[in-house]
Amino acid sequence: MQNYKIGLVPGPVSVPEFIRKAWLEDYGSADIEDEFFNLYAANQSLTQKLLHTKNKIVITSGEAMSILWGALKSTLKPNDKLLAVASGLFGEGFAWMGEKLGFNSKLSAFDYDDIPDPEKVIDEIKSFKPKVITAVHCETPSGTINPHLKIIGRAAHEVGALFVVDFVSSAGGVELNVDDYEIDIGLLGSQKVLSLTSSLSISSISDRAWDVIKNTDYNGYDAYNYWYEVPEKKYTPYTHDWPAMKALNLSLENILNNGLENNLKRHSEAAKLCRSLGREIGLKLFPKDEKFSSPTVTAFYIPENWTWENFNNALRIRGLAVGGNYGKLAGKVFRIGHMGSQANNELVKNGMEIIKEVLNK
Ligand SMILES: *Cc1c(COP(=O)(O)O)cnc(C)c1O
């Protein structure tokens, strides 16, 4: 298998050895063993600590896209109004998914190198009166972080809307408080800050959201309906991924035992180092203001006189893997993922050293 000495792809991130050990065990049946349901419950309460919430935690198998779809399908019916706040690909993706699902889907759009302007968003919330508002905490393809979730959450509840937030690539690495930001449904994947394989998806769901979920009564593979009382009823709608659940436990214990604050600090320091080394070697930051840059991922313009293919090949030959891009950022912007196991100053320094070497060639 092709491995890179310096892995700085913004997810899936490199899985550390202490987490990989979870897959060495021969587990029993996740459908029937009490031990599995106890582990599920333990992960629910650890996740509540990670996210600062009293909301119920649902842990499903499958990677994060499954709950992005599931959250919409579980809360909206055809022609219901969805407002997707977007300054990037994932934000716009919610509007696109809503449209494909037959909802009355509207985009509150901002430039990819910018962050959403809360005043404009509030005006759109007031005039459109959506049932659900979606937002993205870290727009991974743009390397930006939205610091205005709390203002949007408040505005959502003033019109009786649910506030759904994708914090797949930020939670655990960036300051986030689900209860304070009034997030009804928060969406998290396992292959980013948590440094697992892309095996699990985690949702935090408020009582207000559970009422809507029960009313919507969506029943499908990705429906939240069946997940209200998993450890209590010792029932999941399909055979769960026990080794991944164990790996999640190891990851959450590790973050919380080392102190969540320290984890946030480790991320912001790696990001700061990445930006300052990038500046030194002449890279141009993609976000139009440095303060919009995420602590988990840094996006730079692809240097002048390089195509993405040539640049990427030159880096890979030297053992460095970074992230390319999609949609209108494809071929223009590349990304360094310093999240989870990769939020490491030494790793970032070594990666930037290789970029410098390639640019000086
Ligand atoms: C990675 C990511 C997802 C989920 O995509 P996967 O297919 O699970 O990798 C969703 N939203 C954001 C912002 C992400 O970075």
Ligand as a Chemical Component Dictionary entry (heavy atoms), coordinates in Angstrom:
data_LIG
# 
_chem_comp.id                   LIG 
_chem_comp.type                 NON-POLYMER 
_chem_comp.pdbx_formal_charge   0 
_chem_comp.three_letter_code    LIG 
# 
loop_
_chem_comp_atom.comp_id 
_chem_comp_atom.atom_id 
_chem_comp_atom.alt_atom_id 
_chem_comp_atom.type_symbol 
_chem_comp_atom.charge 
_chem_comp_atom.model_Cartn_x 
_chem_comp_atom.model_Cartn_y 
_chem_comp_atom.model_Cartn_z 
_chem_comp_atom.pdbx_ordinal 
LIG C1 C1 C 0 -15.577 15.356 5.788 1  
LIG C2 C2 C 0 -16.776 16.214 5.896 2  
LIG C3 C3 C 0 -18.069 15.690 5.783 3  
LIG C4 C4 C 0 -18.353 14.256 5.571 4  
LIG O1 O1 O 0 -17.817 13.748 4.442 5  
LIG P1 P1 P 0 -17.279 12.244 4.408 6  
LIG O2 O2 O 0 -17.815 11.721 3.167 7  
LIG O3 O3 O 0 -17.751 11.570 5.629 8  
LIG O4 O4 O 0 -15.786 12.398 4.391 9  
LIG C5 C5 C 0 -19.134 16.550 5.934 10 
LIG N1 N1 N 0 -18.963 17.850 6.181 11 
LIG C6 C6 C 0 -17.738 18.400 6.305 12 
LIG C7 C7 C 0 -17.622 19.858 6.603 13 
LIG C8 C8 C 0 -16.613 17.596 6.175 14 
LIG O5 O5 O 0 -15.393 18.125 6.292 15 
# 
loop_
_chem_comp_bond.comp_id 
_chem_comp_bond.atom_id_1 
_chem_comp_bond.atom_id_2 
_chem_comp_bond.value_order 
_chem_comp_bond.pdbx_ordinal 
LIG C1 C2 SING 1  
LIG C2 C3 SING 2  
LIG C2 C8 DOUB 3  
LIG C3 C4 SING 4  
LIG C3 C5 DOUB 5  
LIG C4 O1 SING 6  
LIG O1 P1 SING 7  
LIG P1 O2 DOUB 8  
LIG P1 O3 SING 9  
LIG P1 O4 SING 10 
LIG C5 N1 SING 11 
LIG N1 C6 DOUB 12 
LIG C6 C7 SING 13 
LIG C6 C8 SING 14 
LIG C8 O5 SING 15 
# 
